[in-house]
């Protein structure tokens, strides 16, 4: 069993939009918000350290790898204000704004940032690990998110081994229950990384029994690190089939479909028509703030 280094949990405080730190920006994405053309905002800092995460440089840094485009005007570091300026110029071309990380719910000013994006007419999507249900509750109460993708990393007894940090399972359960109230579109998703097995995935599905959408994502080993090879695509698809009696919609991302059986995208019951999306474990933004 792989165990990542433990990481501290940053504090969450209510500040204005400009207090939200931004580590990177993808200016146009076809795959991050189901059915929408979106800009993707990356926030630094995370209270987990999953061994397979391709964005691990965001855990304790304000910037992404050297050589990435600064993204701001005249090469200036990205700020919430500079991102909003870009979004203002792209109204009518983009449909949505996605906030991912890192873990965005640790960011001061997240609510104000989402409110500003919605005021411009954009739909908003949040990617989260579900460890801050109070933040999620506030965002839902204030109608600041249209869609939430929540990662469920493992069955409860394997969380710490996968995430590299202690995780309050009552907080995870509260976030699951909040989303299953159906106040916004949502999906639960799991990166199907070794050492997780099909039995482990079934245990996760039972935890979210009745969910609108559950997604299995293929794991991609990090280059130049000694990591276990991924499960076969066939194994992941077979595991997904066993979950269909327990969730309303189950899909697989990042695993190749057999040519003879490739299917058209299905409509997610948790939100707009789903489109194939790259696995969270292989996310790399194209613009970044300076360190």
Number of C-alpha atoms within 10 A of each C-alpha: 9 14 14 17 12 15 17 14 14 12 9 14 14 14 14 14 21 16 18 23 22 26 27 33 26 17 20 17 17 15 16 27 29 21 17 19 19 25 25 24 23 28 27 26 27 25 23 27 25 24 20 24 21 17 21 20 17 23 21 15 16 18 25 25 18 10 9 15 19 23 23 20 12 7 11 13 20 22 20 21 15 16 22 16 13 16 20 15 11 14 13 10 11 21 17 26 27 27 25 23 28 28 24 26 29 24 26 20 22 28 23 20 22 24 20 17 21 18 11 13 15 23 21 23 26 26 23 23 23 27 23 19 21 15 21 23 15 12 20 18 11 11 15 25 24 19 24 25 24 22 19 24 23 23 20 16 10 14 19 21 20 24 24 19 20 15 16 14 15 11 15 20 15 18 22 20 14 18 26 21 9 13 15 19 21 27 25 26 25 22 25 25 23 17 15 17 16 17 12 18 24 18 16 21 27 16 16 20 18 16 25 21 23 32 22 23 22 26 25 22 20 15 8 6 8 8 14 15 11 16 19 13 17 13 13 22 18 12 20 20 12 15 22 16 13 17 16 16 20 24 20 25 22 20 19 13 14 10 7 6 7 9 9 8 11 14 15 21 16 25 20 16 14 19 19 18 16 15 22 24 23 17 12 15 19 18 24 26 24 20 12
